[in-house]
């Protein structure tokens, strides 16, 4: 997966994802929307076969900091889920 910053301003951030579908950007968007400091978070993919998904964020505070915080929270949640998955297959 490769990320490209399309727009990197204090309160506006746009990140293009290469090598993934909408799943990961949508996961990040969902976590961002839990924050009161997010004015808008959405995923845009202009054409389902050709274009790459973009995460668009507008916030009242530093957008990049909020995205990084959301990623840390997602990482913690995924670790918790991973710990609940049985390590050995059921017999």
HELIX and SHEET records of a PDB file:
HELIX    1   1 UNK A   22  UNK A   32  1                                  11    
HELIX    2   2 UNK A   63  UNK A   84  1                                  22    
SHEET    1   A 4 UNK A   2  UNK A   8  0                                        
SHEET    2   A 4 UNK A  12  UNK A  18 -1                                        
SHEET    3   A 4 UNK A  54  UNK A  59 -1                                        
SHEET    4   A 4 UNK A  38  UNK A  44 -1                                        
END                                                                             
